Amino acid sequence: MVMASRTRTSTGEAKRHLVVIDMQRAFRQPGEWHIPRYDEAARIIARLAGSGLEPIITRFIPDPAEIGSWSSYYDRWRSMRLDPDDSLWDIELPDIEVRGSIDLPTFSKWGDELAGRIAVGEEVILTGVATDCCILATALGAADAGRYVTVVEDACAGQSDAEHDQALSLLELLSPMINVVKSGTLLN
């Protein structure tokens, strides 16, 4: 049996990629999709980015075609049936310079574009919102694709503290493919 190893940089450290999931106005401002601890997560993400980890930013952008079950999803969330160019989908990270984003109409942001940037054996450091939706879906997709995944629990936020904690508990079951850590372990 061949064991996959982590891809190393020239200094011998595992190559790491800070992925910031869906830190958008739709989840920050009051409304149906409001994430209560959004600003707390944003401050930690800024500290991680300031430590030298260059962020890869993603955005959830609705597909107006609403293929298959997405139509039923938007029947539930009618107020979110917005044009993909609506300002509600803008990134809101006050302390981070945003230089483009990976835009997908899916919960999981794992796909061809992230896979093209993050090689098998490299580490995906996940932050953002919502822990119980897009973080969970992206973590599972990246782990399935052979990437090491680290979810930074205090740099993520869920629809509630209970749902955030439940998602983290599920993710912890998948160690060592997915590890859940506090930001302090990455900032030291």
ZAKOLLUM-494759 format. One record per atom (N, C-alpha, C): residue number from 0; residue in one letter; x, y negated, z; atom name. Coordinates in steps of 0.02 Angstrom, whole numbers, padded with zeros to 5 digits. Layout:
REM ZAKOLLUM-494759
ATOM, n, res, X, Y, Z, atom
ATOM, NUM, A, X, Y, Z, CA
...
END
This chain:
REM ZAKOLLUM-494759
ATOM, n, res, X, Y, Z, atom
ATOM, 0, M, 00042, 00059, 00000, N
ATOM, 0, M, 00000, 00000, 00000, CA
ATOM, 0, M, 00044, -00062, 00000, C
ATOM, 1, V, 00028, -00110, -00044, N
ATOM, 1, V, 00065, -00172, -00048, CA
ATOM, 1, V, 00031, -00224, -00004, C
ATOM, 2, M, 00068, -00256, 00039, N
ATOM, 2, M, 00040, -00307, 00084, CA
ATOM, 2, M, 00052, -00376, 00053, C
ATOM, 3, A, -00001, -00416, 00049, N
ATOM, 3, A, 00006, -00484, 00025, CA
ATOM, 3, A, 00037, -00526, 00080, C
ATOM, 4, S, 00082, -00570, 00062, N
ATOM, 4, S, 00112, -00613, 00112, CA
ATOM, 4, S, 00093, -00685, 00097, C
ATOM, 5, R, 00103, -00727, 00147, N
ATOM, 5, R, 00088, -00798, 00138, CA
ATOM, 5, R, 00141, -00829, 00093, C
ATOM, 6, T, 00118, -00872, 00048, N
ATOM, 6, T, 00164, -00909, 00005, CA
ATOM, 6, T, 00201, -00958, 00049, C
ATOM, 7, R, 00266, -00962, 00041, N
ATOM, 7, R, 00308, -01005, 00082, CA
ATOM, 7, R, 00335, -01064, 00043, C
ATOM, 8, T, 00347, -01120, 00077, N
ATOM, 8, T, 00379, -01178, 00047, CA
ATOM, 8, T, 00454, -01167, 00050, C
ATOM, 9, S, 00492, -01214, 00024, N
ATOM, 9, S, 00565, -01208, 00024, CA
ATOM, 9, S, 00593, -01209, 00095, C
ATOM, 10, T, 00555, -01234, 00144, N
ATOM, 10, T, 00578, -01233, 00213, CA
ATOM, 10, T, 00557, -01170, 00249, C
ATOM, 11, G, 00523, -01125, 00214, N
ATOM, 11, G, 00503, -01062, 00245, CA
ATOM, 11, G, 00435, -01063, 00278, C
ATOM, 12, E, 00402, -01121, 00279, N
ATOM, 12, E, 00335, -01125, 00309, CA
ATOM, 12, E, 00283, -01104, 00259, C
ATOM, 13, A, 00226, -01080, 00284, N
ATOM, 13, A, 00170, -01063, 00240, CA
ATOM, 13, A, 00143, -01127, 00209, C
ATOM, 14, K, 00129, -01125, 00144, N
ATOM, 14, K, 00102, -01184, 00110, CA
ATOM, 14, K, 00030, -01194, 00133, C
ATOM, 15, R, 00013, -01256, 00153, N
ATOM, 15, R, -00052, -01273, 00181, CA
ATOM, 15, R, -00086, -01326, 00140, C
ATOM, 16, H, -00153, -01320, 00137, N
ATOM, 16, H, -00194, -01368, 00100, CA
ATOM, 16, H, -00252, -01390, 00143, C
ATOM, 17, L, -00257, -01455, 00157, N
ATOM, 17, L, -00311, -01484, 00195, CA
ATOM, 17, L, -00370, -01495, 00149, C
ATOM, 18, V, -00424, -01459, 00159, N
ATOM, 18, V, -00484, -01466, 00118, CA
ATOM, 18, V, -00538, -01498, 00161, C
ATOM, 19, V, -00564, -01555, 00137, N
ATOM, 19, V, -00613, -01594, 00173, CA
ATOM, 19, V, -00680, -01585, 00137, C
ATOM, 20, I, -00726, -01549, 00170, N
ATOM, 20, I, -00789, -01530, 00139, CA
ATOM, 20, I, -00844, -01582, 00152, C
ATOM, 21, D, -00868, -01612, 00099, N
ATOM, 21, D, -00932, -01649, 00097, CA
ATOM, 21, D, -00942, -01704, 00150, C
ATOM, 22, M, -00890, -01743, 00162, N
ATOM, 22, M, -00896, -01799, 00208, CA
ATOM, 22, M, -00927, -01857, 00169, C
ATOM, 23, Q, -00994, -01854, 00164, N
ATOM, 23, Q, -01032, -01900, 00122, CA
ATOM, 23, Q, -01084, -01938, 00162, C
ATOM, 24, R, -01103, -01995, 00134, N
ATOM, 24, R, -01153, -02038, 00165, CA
ATOM, 24, R, -01217, -01999, 00183, C
ATOM, 25, A, -01238, -01952, 00142, N
ATOM, 25, A, -01300, -01913, 00154, CA
ATOM, 25, A, -01298, -01877, 00221, C
ATOM, 26, F, -01239, -01861, 00245, N
ATOM, 26, F, -01232, -01823, 00308, CA
ATOM, 26, F, -01213, -01869, 00366, C
ATOM, 27, R, -01193, -01930, 00351, N
ATOM, 27, R, -01172, -01976, 00404, CA
ATOM, 27, R, -01230, -02019, 00428, C
ATOM, 28, Q, -01270, -02044, 00383, N
ATOM, 28, Q, -01323, -02090, 00403, CA
ATOM, 28, Q, -01384, -02052, 00429, C
ATOM, 29, P, -01425, -02086, 00469, N
ATOM, 29, P, -01487, -02054, 00493, CA
ATOM, 29, P, -01530, -02031, 00435, C
ATOM, 30, G, -01560, -01974, 00444, N
ATOM, 30, G, -01603, -01946, 00392, CA
ATOM, 30, G, -01607, -01871, 00400, C
ATOM, 31, E, -01636, -01838, 00351, N
ATOM, 31, E, -01648, -01766, 00355, CA
ATOM, 31, E, -01585, -01725, 00361, C
ATOM, 32, W, -01531, -01747, 00330, N
ATOM, 32, W, -01470, -01707, 00330, CA
ATOM, 32, W, -01416, -01736, 00377, C
ATOM, 33, H, -01436, -01779, 00423, N
ATOM, 33, H, -01389, -01811, 00469, CA
ATOM, 33, H, -01352, -01759, 00511, C
ATOM, 34, I, -01286, -01767, 00516, N
ATOM, 34, I, -01243, -01724, 00558, CA
ATOM, 34, I, -01221, -01766, 00617, C
ATOM, 35, P, -01246, -01750, 00678, N
ATOM, 35, P, -01234, -01793, 00737, CA
ATOM, 35, P, -01161, -01808, 00753, C
ATOM, 36, R, -01116, -01761, 00744, N
ATOM, 36, R, -01046, -01772, 00763, CA
ATOM, 36, R, -01001, -01788, 00703, C
ATOM, 37, Y, -01031, -01815, 00651, N
ATOM, 37, Y, -00996, -01832, 00590, CA
ATOM, 37, Y, -00935, -01877, 00604, C
ATOM, 38, D, -00946, -01932, 00640, N
ATOM, 38, D, -00892, -01981, 00651, CA
ATOM, 38, D, -00836, -01951, 00693, C
ATOM, 39, E, -00852, -01908, 00740, N
ATOM, 39, E, -00800, -01875, 00780, CA
ATOM, 39, E, -00756, -01831, 00735, C
ATOM, 40, A, -00788, -01793, 00691, N
ATOM, 40, A, -00750, -01751, 00644, CA
ATOM, 40, A, -00708, -01795, 00597, C
ATOM, 41, A, -00735, -01851, 00574, N
ATOM, 41, A, -00699, -01895, 00528, CA
ATOM, 41, A, -00635, -01922, 00560, C
ATOM, 42, R, -00637, -01938, 00625, N
ATOM, 42, R, -00577, -01963, 00659, CA
ATOM, 42, R, -00522, -01910, 00662, C
ATOM, 43, I, -00541, -01847, 00674, N
ATOM, 43, I, -00492, -01792, 00677, CA
ATOM, 43, I, -00464, -01779, 00607, C
ATOM, 44, I, -00508, -01781, 00556, N
ATOM, 44, I, -00485, -01771, 00488, CA
ATOM, 44, I, -00433, -01824, 00469, C
ATOM, 45, A, -00445, -01886, 00489, N
ATOM, 45, A, -00397, -01941, 00475, CA
ATOM, 45, A, -00330, -01927, 00509, C
ATOM, 46, R, -00331, -01901, 00570, N
ATOM, 46, R, -00269, -01884, 00604, CA
ATOM, 46, R, -00231, -01828, 00568, C
ATOM, 47, L, -00269, -01778, 00544, N
ATOM, 47, L, -00237, -01723, 00507, CA
ATOM, 47, L, -00207, -01749, 00442, C
ATOM, 48, A, -00244, -01791, 00407, N
ATOM, 48, A, -00218, -01820, 00344, CA
ATOM, 48, A, -00157, -01864, 00359, C
ATOM, 49, G, -00158, -01900, 00414, N
ATOM, 49, G, -00102, -01942, 00434, CA
ATOM, 49, G, -00040, -01904, 00454, C
ATOM, 50, S, -00048, -01839, 00468, N
ATOM, 50, S, 00009, -01798, 00489, CA
ATOM, 50, S, 00048, -01771, 00429, C
ATOM, 51, G, 00026, -01790, 00369, N
ATOM, 51, G, 00062, -01767, 00309, CA
ATOM, 51, G, 00025, -01716, 00267, C
ATOM, 52, L, -00033, -01693, 00291, N
ATOM, 52, L, -00073, -01647, 00251, CA
ATOM, 52, L, -00116, -01688, 00203, C
ATOM, 53, E, -00102, -01685, 00139, N
ATOM, 53, E, -00140, -01724, 00090, CA
ATOM, 53, E, -00208, -01692, 00079, C
ATOM, 54, P, -00262, -01730, 00089, N
ATOM, 54, P, -00328, -01700, 00084, CA
ATOM, 54, P, -00352, -01687, 00012, C
ATOM, 55, I, -00385, -01631, 00004, N
ATOM, 55, I, -00423, -01616, -00056, CA
ATOM, 55, I, -00496, -01626, -00035, C
ATOM, 56, I, -00529, -01673, -00068, N
ATOM, 56, I, -00597, -01694, -00048, CA
ATOM, 56, I, -00648, -01659, -00093, C
ATOM, 57, T, -00703, -01635, -00062, N
ATOM, 57, T, -00758, -01607, -00102, CA
ATOM, 57, T, -00822, -01646, -00089, C
ATOM, 58, R, -00868, -01640, -00136, N
ATOM, 58, R, -00934, -01672, -00129, CA
ATOM, 58, R, -00988, -01623, -00150, C
ATOM, 59, F, -01042, -01624, -00112, N
ATOM, 59, F, -01102, -01589, -00133, CA
ATOM, 59, F, -01140, -01637, -00179, C
ATOM, 60, I, -01152, -01615, -00240, N
ATOM, 60, I, -01189, -01656, -00288, CA
ATOM, 60, I, -01247, -01613, -00315, C
ATOM, 61, P, -01309, -01635, -00308, N
ATOM, 61, P, -01365, -01593, -00331, CA
ATOM, 61, P, -01365, -01584, -00407, C
ATOM, 62, D, -01386, -01526, -00429, N
ATOM, 62, D, -01395, -01512, -00500, CA
ATOM, 62, D, -01468, -01527, -00517, C
ATOM, 63, P, -01481, -01577, -00558, N
ATOM, 63, P, -01550, -01594, -00575, CA
ATOM, 63, P, -01589, -01536, -00606, C
ATOM, 64, A, -01555, -01486, -00634, N
ATOM, 64, A, -01589, -01429, -00664, CA
ATOM, 64, A, -01620, -01384, -00611, C
ATOM, 65, E, -01594, -01387, -00549, N
ATOM, 65, E, -01621, -01347, -00493, CA
ATOM, 65, E, -01634, -01275, -00514, C
ATOM, 66, I, -01581, -01242, -00535, N
ATOM, 66, I, -01585, -01173, -00560, CA
ATOM, 66, I, -01606, -01125, -00504, C
ATOM, 67, G, -01652, -01079, -00521, N
ATOM, 67, G, -01672, -01025, -00476, CA
ATOM, 67, G, -01697, -01050, -00409, C
ATOM, 68, S, -01668, -01022, -00356, N
ATOM, 68, S, -01690, -01038, -00288, CA
ATOM, 68, S, -01677, -01110, -00267, C
ATOM, 69, W, -01634, -01146, -00304, N
ATOM, 69, W, -01622, -01216, -00287, CA
ATOM, 69, W, -01686, -01257, -00293, C
ATOM, 70, S, -01730, -01239, -00337, N
ATOM, 70, S, -01794, -01275, -00342, CA
ATOM, 70, S, -01833, -01270, -00277, C
ATOM, 71, S, -01836, -01210, -00249, N
ATOM, 71, S, -01871, -01201, -00184, CA
ATOM, 71, S, -01835, -01239, -00129, C
ATOM, 72, Y, -01769, -01240, -00131, N
ATOM, 72, Y, -01730, -01276, -00081, CA
ATOM, 72, Y, -01749, -01350, -00082, C
ATOM, 73, Y, -01751, -01379, -00142, N
ATOM, 73, Y, -01768, -01450, -00146, CA
ATOM, 73, Y, -01842, -01463, -00136, C
ATOM, 74, D, -01885, -01412, -00142, N
ATOM, 74, D, -01955, -01420, -00121, CA
ATOM, 74, D, -01957, -01433, -00046, C
ATOM, 75, R, -01912, -01402, -00009, N
ATOM, 75, R, -01908, -01412, 00064, CA
ATOM, 75, R, -01880, -01481, 00081, C
ATOM, 76, W, -01831, -01503, 00042, N
ATOM, 76, W, -01795, -01566, 00056, CA
ATOM, 76, W, -01810, -01617, 00000, C
ATOM, 77, R, -01872, -01632, -00011, N
ATOM, 77, R, -01893, -01675, -00067, CA
ATOM, 77, R, -01856, -01743, -00068, C
ATOM, 78, S, -01843, -01770, -00009, N
ATOM, 78, S, -01811, -01836, -00007, CA
ATOM, 78, S, -01739, -01834, -00032, C
ATOM, 79, M, -01711, -01774, -00039, N
ATOM, 79, M, -01642, -01767, -00062, CA
ATOM, 79, M, -01638, -01752, -00137, C
ATOM, 80, R, -01695, -01754, -00170, N
ATOM, 80, R, -01697, -01746, -00244, CA
ATOM, 80, R, -01675, -01813, -00274, C
ATOM, 81, L, -01611, -01825, -00271, N
ATOM, 81, L, -01583, -01889, -00293, CA
ATOM, 81, L, -01538, -01878, -00354, C
ATOM, 82, D, -01530, -01930, -00392, N
ATOM, 82, D, -01484, -01929, -00448, CA
ATOM, 82, D, -01413, -01913, -00423, C
ATOM, 83, P, -01375, -01874, -00460, N
ATOM, 83, P, -01306, -01859, -00438, CA
ATOM, 83, P, -01263, -01921, -00429, C
ATOM, 84, D, -01281, -01978, -00460, N
ATOM, 84, D, -01243, -02040, -00453, CA
ATOM, 84, D, -01267, -02084, -00396, C
ATOM, 85, D, -01318, -02062, -00359, N
ATOM, 85, D, -01345, -02101, -00303, CA
ATOM, 85, D, -01289, -02112, -00251, C
ATOM, 86, S, -01288, -02171, -00221, N
ATOM, 86, S, -01236, -02188, -00172, CA
ATOM, 86, S, -01239, -02144, -00109, C
ATOM, 87, L, -01293, -02109, -00098, N
ATOM, 87, L, -01298, -02064, -00041, CA
ATOM, 87, L, -01246, -02008, -00046, C
ATOM, 88, W, -01223, -01993, -00106, N
ATOM, 88, W, -01173, -01940, -00117, CA
ATOM, 88, W, -01101, -01966, -00113, C
ATOM, 89, D, -01092, -02032, -00098, N
ATOM, 89, D, -01024, -02060, -00093, CA
ATOM, 89, D, -00988, -02033, -00032, C
ATOM, 90, I, -00922, -02027, -00038, N
ATOM, 90, I, -00880, -02006, 00018, CA
ATOM, 90, I, -00878, -02062, 00069, C
ATOM, 91, E, -00883, -02044, 00134, N
ATOM, 91, E, -00876, -02092, 00189, CA
ATOM, 91, E, -00823, -02067, 00237, C
ATOM, 92, L, -00762, -02086, 00222, N
ATOM, 92, L, -00705, -02071, 00265, CA
ATOM, 92, L, -00666, -02137, 00274, C
ATOM, 93, P, -00685, -02177, 00323, N
ATOM, 93, P, -00657, -02244, 00329, CA
ATOM, 93, P, -00580, -02247, 00333, C
ATOM, 94, D, -00548, -02197, 00360, N
ATOM, 94, D, -00476, -02201, 00371, CA
ATOM, 94, D, -00435, -02160, 00322, C
ATOM, 95, I, -00465, -02139, 00267, N
ATOM, 95, I, -00430, -02098, 00217, CA
ATOM, 95, I, -00441, -02128, 00148, C
ATOM, 96, E, -00387, -02135, 00111, N
ATOM, 96, E, -00393, -02157, 00041, CA
ATOM, 96, E, -00415, -02098, 00000, C
ATOM, 97, V, -00471, -02105, -00033, N
ATOM, 97, V, -00499, -02051, -00074, CA
ATOM, 97, V, -00478, -02061, -00146, C
ATOM, 98, R, -00444, -02011, -00174, N
ATOM, 98, R, -00421, -02014, -00243, CA
ATOM, 98, R, -00455, -01959, -00284, C
ATOM, 99, G, -00521, -01963, -00289, N
ATOM, 99, G, -00557, -01913, -00327, CA
ATOM, 99, G, -00583, -01858, -00282, C
ATOM, 100, S, -00626, -01816, -00312, N
ATOM, 100, S, -00655, -01762, -00273, CA
ATOM, 100, S, -00674, -01704, -00319, C
ATOM, 101, I, -00683, -01647, -00288, N
ATOM, 101, I, -00709, -01589, -00322, CA
ATOM, 101, I, -00784, -01589, -00308, C
ATOM, 102, D, -00824, -01594, -00360, N
ATOM, 102, D, -00897, -01600, -00353, CA
ATOM, 102, D, -00930, -01536, -00376, C
ATOM, 103, L, -00971, -01507, -00332, N
ATOM, 103, L, -01007, -01446, -00349, CA
ATOM, 103, L, -01079, -01450, -00321, C
ATOM, 104, P, -01127, -01419, -00355, N
ATOM, 104, P, -01196, -01418, -00332, CA
ATOM, 104, P, -01212, -01357, -00289, C
ATOM, 105, T, -01162, -01333, -00253, N
ATOM, 105, T, -01169, -01271, -00213, CA
ATOM, 105, T, -01145, -01283, -00142, C
ATOM, 106, F, -01168, -01241, -00096, N
ATOM, 106, F, -01144, -01245, -00027, CA
ATOM, 106, F, -01069, -01231, -00025, C
ATOM, 107, S, -01048, -01177, -00055, N
ATOM, 107, S, -00977, -01160, -00056, CA
ATOM, 107, S, -00940, -01205, -00105, C
ATOM, 108, K, -00885, -01231, -00084, N
ATOM, 108, K, -00843, -01271, -00128, CA
ATOM, 108, K, -00786, -01229, -00156, C
ATOM, 109, W, -00785, -01164, -00137, N
ATOM, 109, W, -00734, -01120, -00165, CA
ATOM, 109, W, -00755, -01104, -00236, C
ATOM, 110, G, -00710, -01114, -00283, N
ATOM, 110, G, -00724, -01101, -00353, CA
ATOM, 110, G, -00659, -01108, -00392, C
ATOM, 111, D, -00666, -01113, -00457, N
ATOM, 111, D, -00608, -01115, -00501, CA
ATOM, 111, D, -00561, -01173, -00485, C
ATOM, 112, E, -00588, -01232, -00470, N
ATOM, 112, E, -00544, -01289, -00459, CA
ATOM, 112, E, -00502, -01282, -00395, C
ATOM, 113, L, -00533, -01262, -00339, N
ATOM, 113, L, -00493, -01251, -00279, CA
ATOM, 113, L, -00446, -01192, -00287, C
ATOM, 114, A, -00470, -01139, -00318, N
ATOM, 114, A, -00427, -01080, -00330, CA
ATOM, 114, A, -00367, -01098, -00372, C
ATOM, 115, G, -00376, -01145, -00419, N
ATOM, 115, G, -00320, -01167, -00461, CA
ATOM, 115, G, -00269, -01209, -00424, C
ATOM, 116, R, -00289, -01240, -00370, N
ATOM, 116, R, -00244, -01281, -00329, CA
ATOM, 116, R, -00212, -01242, -00271, C
ATOM, 117, I, -00245, -01189, -00250, N
ATOM, 117, I, -00222, -01152, -00190, CA
ATOM, 117, I, -00211, -01080, -00209, C
ATOM, 118, A, -00148, -01060, -00213, N
ATOM, 118, A, -00130, -00992, -00236, CA
ATOM, 118, A, -00146, -00939, -00183, C
ATOM, 119, V, -00154, -00878, -00206, N
ATOM, 119, V, -00162, -00821, -00161, CA
ATOM, 119, V, -00103, -00821, -00112, C
ATOM, 120, G, -00119, -00813, -00049, N
ATOM, 120, G, -00067, -00812, 00003, CA
ATOM, 120, G, -00055, -00879, 00036, C
ATOM, 121, E, -00084, -00933, 00008, N
ATOM, 121, E, -00077, -00998, 00038, CA
ATOM, 121, E, -00134, -01009, 00088, C
ATOM, 122, E, -00126, -01060, 00130, N
ATOM, 122, E, -00175, -01073, 00183, CA
ATOM, 122, E, -00221, -01130, 00166, C
ATOM, 123, V, -00286, -01118, 00174, N
ATOM, 123, V, -00338, -01168, 00166, CA
ATOM, 123, V, -00356, -01192, 00236, C
ATOM, 124, I, -00347, -01256, 00250, N
ATOM, 124, I, -00366, -01285, 00314, CA
ATOM, 124, I, -00432, -01322, 00302, C
ATOM, 125, L, -00487, -01294, 00328, N
ATOM, 125, L, -00553, -01322, 00315, CA
ATOM, 125, L, -00575, -01370, 00370, C
ATOM, 126, T, -00602, -01426, 00348, N
ATOM, 126, T, -00631, -01477, 00391, CA
ATOM, 126, T, -00694, -01504, 00357, C
ATOM, 127, G, -00735, -01540, 00393, N
ATOM, 127, G, -00792, -01573, 00362, CA
ATOM, 127, G, -00859, -01550, 00389, C
ATOM, 128, V, -00910, -01555, 00346, N
ATOM, 128, V, -00978, -01539, 00366, CA
ATOM, 128, V, -01011, -01495, 00313, C
ATOM, 129, A, -01060, -01461, 00330, N
ATOM, 129, A, -01082, -01442, 00396, CA
ATOM, 129, A, -01053, -01373, 00411, C
ATOM, 130, T, -01030, -01364, 00472, N
ATOM, 130, T, -01000, -01301, 00493, CA
ATOM, 130, T, -01045, -01242, 00477, C
ATOM, 131, D, -01109, -01250, 00489, N
ATOM, 131, D, -01158, -01196, 00482, CA
ATOM, 131, D, -01185, -01189, 00411, C
ATOM, 132, C, -01155, -01223, 00364, N
ATOM, 132, C, -01177, -01218, 00294, CA
ATOM, 132, C, -01117, -01217, 00247, C
ATOM, 133, C, -01093, -01274, 00227, N
ATOM, 133, C, -01041, -01278, 00176, CA
ATOM, 133, C, -00973, -01255, 00200, C
ATOM, 134, I, -00956, -01267, 00263, N
ATOM, 134, I, -00893, -01242, 00290, CA
ATOM, 134, I, -00895, -01166, 00291, C
ATOM, 135, L, -00948, -01138, 00318, N
ATOM, 135, L, -00956, -01065, 00322, CA
ATOM, 135, L, -00952, -01034, 00252, C
ATOM, 136, A, -00989, -01060, 00205, N
ATOM, 136, A, -00991, -01033, 00137, CA
ATOM, 136, A, -00922, -01038, 00103, C
ATOM, 137, T, -00888, -01094, 00112, N
ATOM, 137, T, -00822, -01104, 00081, CA
ATOM, 137, T, -00771, -01057, 00113, C
ATOM, 138, A, -00773, -01050, 00178, N
ATOM, 138, A, -00726, -01006, 00213, CA
ATOM, 138, A, -00733, -00934, 00188, C
ATOM, 139, L, -00794, -00911, 00182, N
ATOM, 139, L, -00805, -00842, 00159, CA
ATOM, 139, L, -00780, -00833, 00087, C
ATOM, 140, G, -00794, -00881, 00044, N
ATOM, 140, G, -00771, -00876, -00025, CA
ATOM, 140, G, -00696, -00876, -00031, C
ATOM, 141, A, -00662, -00920, 00007, N
ATOM, 141, A, -00589, -00923, 00005, CA
ATOM, 141, A, -00558, -00860, 00033, C
ATOM, 142, A, -00585, -00834, 00087, N
ATOM, 142, A, -00559, -00772, 00116, CA
ATOM, 142, A, -00569, -00713, 00068, C
ATOM, 143, D, -00627, -00710, 00036, N
ATOM, 143, D, -00640, -00658, -00013, CA
ATOM, 143, D, -00589, -00661, -00070, C
ATOM, 144, A, -00566, -00722, -00086, N
ATOM, 144, A, -00519, -00732, -00141, CA
ATOM, 144, A, -00446, -00724, -00118, C
ATOM, 145, G, -00435, -00702, -00056, N
ATOM, 145, G, -00367, -00687, -00034, CA
ATOM, 145, G, -00329, -00745, -00005, C
ATOM, 146, R, -00363, -00799, 00010, N
ATOM, 146, R, -00329, -00856, 00042, CA
ATOM, 146, R, -00335, -00849, 00117, C
ATOM, 147, Y, -00283, -00872, 00153, N
ATOM, 147, Y, -00287, -00876, 00225, CA
ATOM, 147, Y, -00327, -00939, 00241, C
ATOM, 148, V, -00374, -00933, 00286, N
ATOM, 148, V, -00419, -00989, 00301, CA
ATOM, 148, V, -00412, -01007, 00375, C
ATOM, 149, T, -00403, -01070, 00387, N
ATOM, 149, T, -00404, -01098, 00455, CA
ATOM, 149, T, -00460, -01149, 00457, C
ATOM, 150, V, -00506, -01140, 00503, N
ATOM, 150, V, -00561, -01187, 00513, CA
ATOM, 150, V, -00544, -01227, 00576, C
ATOM, 151, V, -00540, -01292, 00569, N
ATOM, 151, V, -00523, -01336, 00624, CA
ATOM, 151, V, -00587, -01357, 00659, C
ATOM, 152, E, -00600, -01325, 00716, N
ATOM, 152, E, -00666, -01332, 00748, CA
ATOM, 152, E, -00685, -01403, 00767, C
ATOM, 153, D, -00637, -01444, 00789, N
ATOM, 153, D, -00654, -01512, 00808, CA
ATOM, 153, D, -00649, -01561, 00749, C
ATOM, 154, A, -00632, -01537, 00690, N
ATOM, 154, A, -00633, -01577, 00629, CA
ATOM, 154, A, -00690, -01556, 00584, C
ATOM, 155, C, -00737, -01519, 00613, N
ATOM, 155, C, -00798, -01498, 00579, CA
ATOM, 155, C, -00857, -01518, 00624, C
ATOM, 156, A, -00915, -01523, 00594, N
ATOM, 156, A, -00975, -01537, 00632, CA
ATOM, 156, A, -01034, -01502, 00600, C
ATOM, 157, G, -01081, -01480, 00642, N
ATOM, 157, G, -01139, -01444, 00617, CA
ATOM, 157, G, -01203, -01483, 00628, C
ATOM, 158, Q, -01257, -01454, 00608, N
ATOM, 158, Q, -01322, -01487, 00616, CA
ATOM, 158, Q, -01340, -01498, 00689, C
ATOM, 159, S, -01311, -01457, 00732, N
ATOM, 159, S, -01316, -01466, 00805, CA
ATOM, 159, S, -01255, -01432, 00835, C
ATOM, 160, D, -01242, -01445, 00899, N
ATOM, 160, D, -01186, -01412, 00932, CA
ATOM, 160, D, -01196, -01336, 00933, C
ATOM, 161, A, -01257, -01314, 00945, N
ATOM, 161, A, -01271, -01242, 00949, CA
ATOM, 161, A, -01258, -01209, 00881, C
ATOM, 162, E, -01280, -01240, 00827, N
ATOM, 162, E, -01269, -01210, 00761, CA
ATOM, 162, E, -01196, -01212, 00742, C
ATOM, 163, H, -01161, -01265, 00759, N
ATOM, 163, H, -01088, -01269, 00749, CA
ATOM, 163, H, -01053, -01211, 00784, C
ATOM, 164, D, -01069, -01201, 00848, N
ATOM, 164, D, -01038, -01148, 00887, CA
ATOM, 164, D, -01055, -01079, 00859, C
ATOM, 165, Q, -01117, -01068, 00838, N
ATOM, 165, Q, -01136, -01004, 00809, CA
ATOM, 165, Q, -01097, -00988, 00746, C
ATOM, 166, A, -01089, -01038, 00703, N
ATOM, 166, A, -01051, -01028, 00641, CA
ATOM, 166, A, -00978, -01012, 00657, C
ATOM, 167, L, -00949, -01047, 00705, N
ATOM, 167, L, -00879, -01034, 00724, CA
ATOM, 167, L, -00873, -00963, 00752, C
ATOM, 168, S, -00921, -00941, 00791, N
ATOM, 168, S, -00919, -00873, 00818, CA
ATOM, 168, S, -00920, -00821, 00763, C
ATOM, 169, L, -00961, -00832, 00712, N
ATOM, 169, L, -00962, -00786, 00654, CA
ATOM, 169, L, -00894, -00786, 00619, C
ATOM, 170, L, -00866, -00844, 00608, N
ATOM, 170, L, -00802, -00849, 00573, CA
ATOM, 170, L, -00746, -00816, 00612, C
ATOM, 171, E, -00747, -00822, 00678, N
ATOM, 171, E, -00695, -00791, 00720, CA
ATOM, 171, E, -00694, -00715, 00713, C
ATOM, 172, L, -00750, -00685, 00694, N
ATOM, 172, L, -00753, -00613, 00684, CA
ATOM, 172, L, -00709, -00590, 00626, C
ATOM, 173, L, -00690, -00636, 00583, N
ATOM, 173, L, -00653, -00618, 00522, CA
ATOM, 173, L, -00578, -00630, 00527, C
ATOM, 174, S, -00553, -00641, 00588, N
ATOM, 174, S, -00481, -00648, 00598, CA
ATOM, 174, S, -00448, -00582, 00580, C
ATOM, 175, P, -00390, -00582, 00549, N
ATOM, 175, P, -00345, -00638, 00535, CA
ATOM, 175, P, -00356, -00672, 00468, C
ATOM, 176, M, -00406, -00653, 00430, N
ATOM, 176, M, -00419, -00686, 00366, CA
ATOM, 176, M, -00443, -00758, 00377, C
ATOM, 177, I, -00484, -00767, 00429, N
ATOM, 177, I, -00508, -00833, 00448, CA
ATOM, 177, I, -00493, -00844, 00522, C
ATOM, 178, N, -00459, -00899, 00536, N
ATOM, 178, N, -00443, -00917, 00605, CA
ATOM, 178, N, -00476, -00983, 00622, C
ATOM, 179, V, -00500, -00989, 00682, N
ATOM, 179, V, -00531, -01050, 00707, CA
ATOM, 179, V, -00484, -01080, 00759, C
ATOM, 180, V, -00465, -01143, 00749, N
ATOM, 180, V, -00418, -01176, 00795, CA
ATOM, 180, V, -00442, -01246, 00810, C
ATOM, 181, K, -00414, -01275, 00863, N
ATOM, 181, K, -00424, -01345, 00878, CA
ATOM, 181, K, -00369, -01385, 00842, C
ATOM, 182, S, -00384, -01447, 00827, N
ATOM, 182, S, -00336, -01488, 00789, CA
ATOM, 182, S, -00268, -01494, 00822, C
ATOM, 183, G, -00266, -01493, 00889, N
ATOM, 183, G, -00204, -01500, 00924, CA
ATOM, 183, G, -00152, -01448, 00904, C
ATOM, 184, T, -00174, -01389, 00886, N
ATOM, 184, T, -00125, -01337, 00865, CA
ATOM, 184, T, -00093, -01354, 00799, C
ATOM, 185, L, -00125, -01395, 00758, N
ATOM, 185, L, -00096, -01415, 00694, CA
ATOM, 185, L, -00057, -01480, 00698, C
ATOM, 186, L, -00073, -01521, 00749, N
ATOM, 186, L, -00042, -01586, 00756, CA
ATOM, 186, L, 00021, -01585, 00799, C
ATOM, 187, N, 00035, -01530, 00833, N
ATOM, 187, N, 00094, -01526, 00876, CA
ATOM, 187, N, 00156, -01508, 00837, C
END
